[in-house]
Amino acid sequence: MAKREERGEMTVREAGRRGGETTKRTHGHEFYVQIGHKGGQKVRELIERGKEQQRE
């Protein structure tokens, strides 16, 4: 792991963690509330479409 840090490389996990921290710092808690709400709406729409297709 030390060699990775010496070369300036990072794992996907580390990149995701750092990106998440930056997003949290720049956008705040409300941003996550909004995108969670949008995701929930999308899921409901997809479920409804699936049900309609089954009825046909």
DSSP file (Angstrom, degrees, kcal/mol; ACC not computed):
  #  RESIDUE AA STRUCTURE BP1 BP2  ACC     N-H-->O    O-->H-N    N-H-->O    O-->H-N    TCO  KAPPA ALPHA  PHI   PSI    X-CA   Y-CA   Z-CA
    1    1 A M     >        0   0    0      0, 0.0     4,-1.8     0, 0.0     5,-0.2   0.000 360.0 360.0 360.0 -34.0    0.0    0.0    0.0
    2    2 A A  H  >  +     0   0    0      1,-0.2     4,-2.2     2,-0.2     5,-0.2   0.887 360.0  54.5 -63.2 -38.5    2.9    2.4    0.7
    3    3 A K  H  > S+     0   0    0      1,-0.2     4,-1.8     2,-0.2    -1,-0.2   0.898 105.3  53.7 -62.0 -39.3    4.1    2.1   -2.9
    4    4 A R  H  >>S+     0   0    0      1,-0.2     5,-2.1     2,-0.2     4,-0.6   0.927 110.0  46.5 -59.6 -46.2    0.7    3.1   -4.2
    5    5 A E  H ><5S+     0   0    0     -4,-1.8     3,-0.6     1,-0.2    -1,-0.2   0.864 108.5  55.9 -66.4 -35.7    0.7    6.2   -2.0
    6    6 A E  H 3<5S+     0   0    0     -4,-2.2    -1,-0.2     1,-0.2    -2,-0.2   0.860 109.9  45.9 -64.0 -35.0    4.3    7.1   -3.1
    7    7 A R  H 3<5S-     0   0    0     -4,-1.8    -1,-0.2    -5,-0.2    -2,-0.2   0.534 115.7-115.1 -85.7  -6.9    3.2    6.9   -6.8
    8    8 A G  T <<5S+     0   0    0     -3,-0.6    -3,-0.2    -4,-0.6     2,-0.2   0.598  70.7 135.4  84.6  10.2    0.1    9.0   -6.1
    9    9 A E      < -     0   0    0     -5,-2.1     2,-0.3    -6,-0.2    -1,-0.3  -0.542  33.0-167.8 -89.0 158.0   -2.3    6.2   -7.1
   10   10 A M        -     0   0    0     -2,-0.2     2,-0.1    -3,-0.1    -5,-0.0  -0.968  22.8-105.7-141.6 159.9   -5.3    5.3   -5.1
   11   11 A T     >  -     0   0    0     -2,-0.3     4,-2.4     1,-0.1     5,-0.2  -0.321  33.9-110.7 -77.3 165.8   -7.8    2.5   -5.0
   12   12 A V  H  > S+     0   0    0      1,-0.2     4,-2.5     2,-0.2     5,-0.2   0.890 121.1  54.4 -62.0 -38.8  -11.3    2.7   -6.3
   13   13 A R  H  > S+     0   0    0      2,-0.2     4,-2.3     1,-0.2    -1,-0.2   0.929 109.1  46.2 -61.0 -46.4  -12.5    2.6   -2.7
   14   14 A E  H  > S+     0   0    0      2,-0.2     4,-2.6     1,-0.2     5,-0.2   0.902 111.8  51.6 -64.3 -41.5  -10.3    5.5   -1.7
   15   15 A A  H  X S+     0   0    0     -4,-2.4     4,-2.4     1,-0.2    -1,-0.2   0.911 111.2  48.2 -62.1 -42.2  -11.4    7.6   -4.7
   16   16 A G  H  X S+     0   0    0     -4,-2.5     4,-2.5     2,-0.2    -2,-0.2   0.902 111.8  49.3 -64.1 -42.0  -15.0    7.0   -3.9
   17   17 A R  H  X S+     0   0    0     -4,-2.3     4,-2.2     2,-0.2    -2,-0.2   0.928 113.3  45.8 -63.5 -45.9  -14.5    7.9   -0.3
   18   18 A R  H  X S+     0   0    0     -4,-2.6     4,-2.2     2,-0.2    -2,-0.2   0.894 113.3  49.9 -66.1 -39.3  -12.7   11.1   -1.2
   19   19 A G  H  X S+     0   0    0     -4,-2.4     4,-2.5    -5,-0.2    -1,-0.2   0.901 110.7  50.2 -64.6 -40.7  -15.3   12.0   -3.8
   20   20 A G  H  X S+     0   0    0     -4,-2.5     4,-2.5     2,-0.2    -2,-0.2   0.893 110.0  49.9 -64.1 -40.5  -18.1   11.4   -1.3
   21   21 A E  H  X S+     0   0    0     -4,-2.2     4,-2.3     2,-0.2    -1,-0.2   0.905 111.5  48.7 -64.7 -41.1  -16.4   13.6    1.3
   22   22 A T  H  X S+     0   0    0     -4,-2.2     4,-2.5     2,-0.2     5,-0.2   0.918 112.0  48.7 -65.3 -43.3  -16.0   16.4   -1.3
   23   23 A T  H  X>S+     0   0    0     -4,-2.5     4,-3.0     1,-0.2     5,-0.7   0.921 111.6  50.1 -62.0 -44.1  -19.6   16.1   -2.4
   24   24 A K  H  X5S+     0   0    0     -4,-2.5     4,-1.4     1,-0.2    -1,-0.2   0.912 113.0  46.4 -59.9 -43.5  -20.8   16.2    1.2
   25   25 A R  H  <5S+     0   0    0     -4,-2.3    -2,-0.2     1,-0.2    -1,-0.2   0.880 120.0  37.8 -68.8 -38.3  -18.6   19.3    1.9
   26   26 A T  H  <5S+     0   0    0     -4,-2.5    -2,-0.2    -5,-0.1    -1,-0.2   0.841 130.6  25.2 -84.8 -33.6  -19.7   21.2   -1.2
   27   27 A H  H  <5S-     0   0    0     -4,-3.0     4,-0.4    -5,-0.2    -3,-0.2   0.733  94.2-151.9-105.8 -27.1  -23.4   20.3   -1.4
   28   28 A G    >X< -     0   0    0     -4,-1.4     4,-0.8    -5,-0.7     3,-0.7  -0.087  40.0 -53.1  81.8 177.6  -24.4   19.4    2.2
   29   29 A H  H >> S+     0   0    0      1,-0.2     4,-1.7     2,-0.2     3,-0.6   0.854 126.9  63.5 -61.3 -40.6  -27.0   17.1    3.7
   30   30 A E  H 3> S+     0   0    0      1,-0.2     4,-2.4     2,-0.2    -1,-0.2   0.827  95.6  60.8 -59.0 -33.6  -29.9   18.5    1.7
   31   31 A F  H <> S+     0   0    0     -3,-0.7     4,-2.5    -4,-0.4    -1,-0.2   0.922 105.2  47.1 -58.7 -46.0  -28.3   17.4   -1.6
   32   32 A Y  H <X S+     0   0    0     -4,-0.8     4,-1.9    -3,-0.6    -1,-0.2   0.852 109.8  53.7 -67.3 -34.2  -28.5   13.7   -0.4
   33   33 A V  H  X S+     0   0    0     -4,-1.7     4,-2.0     2,-0.2    -1,-0.2   0.929 110.8  47.1 -63.2 -45.1  -32.1   14.2    0.7
   34   34 A Q  H  X S+     0   0    0     -4,-2.4     4,-2.3     1,-0.2    -2,-0.2   0.926 113.2  45.7 -64.9 -46.4  -33.0   15.5   -2.7
   35   35 A I  H  X S+     0   0    0     -4,-2.5     4,-2.2     1,-0.2    -1,-0.2   0.846 111.6  53.6 -70.4 -30.0  -31.3   12.8   -4.7
   36   36 A G  H  X S+     0   0    0     -4,-1.9     4,-2.1    -5,-0.2    -1,-0.2   0.899 109.1  48.9 -65.7 -39.8  -32.7   10.1   -2.5
   37   37 A H  H  X S+     0   0    0     -4,-2.0     4,-2.1     2,-0.2    -2,-0.2   0.916 111.0  49.7 -64.8 -43.7  -36.2   11.5   -3.1
   38   38 A K  H  X S+     0   0    0     -4,-2.3     4,-2.2     1,-0.2    -2,-0.2   0.897 110.0  51.4 -62.5 -40.3  -35.6   11.5   -6.9
   39   39 A G  H  X S+     0   0    0     -4,-2.2     4,-2.1     1,-0.2    -1,-0.2   0.897 108.7  51.1 -64.0 -40.0  -34.3    7.9   -6.7
   40   40 A G  H  X S+     0   0    0     -4,-2.1     4,-2.1     1,-0.2    -1,-0.2   0.887 109.2  50.7 -63.9 -39.5  -37.4    6.8   -4.8
   41   41 A Q  H  X S+     0   0    0     -4,-2.1     4,-2.3     2,-0.2    -1,-0.2   0.916 109.2  51.2 -63.3 -42.7  -39.7    8.5   -7.4
   42   42 A K  H  X S+     0   0    0     -4,-2.2     4,-2.4     1,-0.2    -2,-0.2   0.902 108.9  50.8 -62.6 -42.1  -37.9    6.7  -10.2
   43   43 A V  H  X S+     0   0    0     -4,-2.1     4,-2.4     1,-0.2    -1,-0.2   0.924 109.5  50.3 -62.4 -44.3  -38.3    3.3   -8.5
   44   44 A R  H  X S+     0   0    0     -4,-2.1     4,-2.3     1,-0.2    -2,-0.2   0.906 110.4  50.3 -60.6 -41.6  -42.0    3.9   -8.1
   45   45 A E  H  X S+     0   0    0     -4,-2.3     4,-2.4     1,-0.2    -1,-0.2   0.915 110.7  48.9 -62.5 -43.4  -42.3    4.8  -11.7
   46   46 A L  H  X S+     0   0    0     -4,-2.4     4,-2.2     2,-0.2    -2,-0.2   0.896 111.0  49.9 -65.3 -39.7  -40.5    1.7  -12.8
   47   47 A I  H  X S+     0   0    0     -4,-2.4     4,-2.3     2,-0.2    -1,-0.2   0.922 110.8  50.0 -63.5 -44.1  -42.7   -0.5  -10.6
   48   48 A E  H  X S+     0   0    0     -4,-2.3     4,-2.2     1,-0.2    -2,-0.2   0.914 110.5  49.6 -62.0 -43.2  -45.8    1.1  -12.0
   49   49 A R  H  X S+     0   0    0     -4,-2.4     4,-2.2     1,-0.2    -1,-0.2   0.903 109.9  51.5 -62.4 -40.9  -44.6    0.5  -15.6
   50   50 A G  H  X S+     0   0    0     -4,-2.2     4,-1.7     1,-0.2    -1,-0.2   0.902 109.7  49.3 -62.4 -41.3  -43.8   -3.1  -14.8
   51   51 A K  H  X S+     0   0    0     -4,-2.3     4,-1.6     1,-0.2    -1,-0.2   0.900 109.6  51.9 -64.6 -40.6  -47.3   -3.7  -13.4
   52   52 A E  H  X S+     0   0    0     -4,-2.2     4,-1.1     1,-0.2    -2,-0.2   0.900 108.7  50.8 -63.4 -40.4  -48.9   -2.1  -16.4
   53   53 A Q  H  < S+     0   0    0     -4,-2.2    -1,-0.2     1,-0.2    -2,-0.2   0.858 107.5  53.2 -66.6 -34.4  -47.0   -4.4  -18.7
   54   54 A Q  H  < S+     0   0    0     -4,-1.7    -1,-0.2     1,-0.2    -2,-0.2   0.855 105.4  55.0 -67.8 -33.8  -48.1   -7.4  -16.8
   55   55 A R  H  <        0   0    0     -4,-1.6    -1,-0.2     1,-0.2    -2,-0.2   0.805 360.0 360.0 -67.9 -29.5  -51.7   -6.4  -17.1
   56   56 A E     <        0   0    0     -4,-1.1    -1,-0.2    -3,-0.2    -2,-0.2   0.461 360.0 360.0 -75.7 360.0  -51.4   -6.2  -20.9
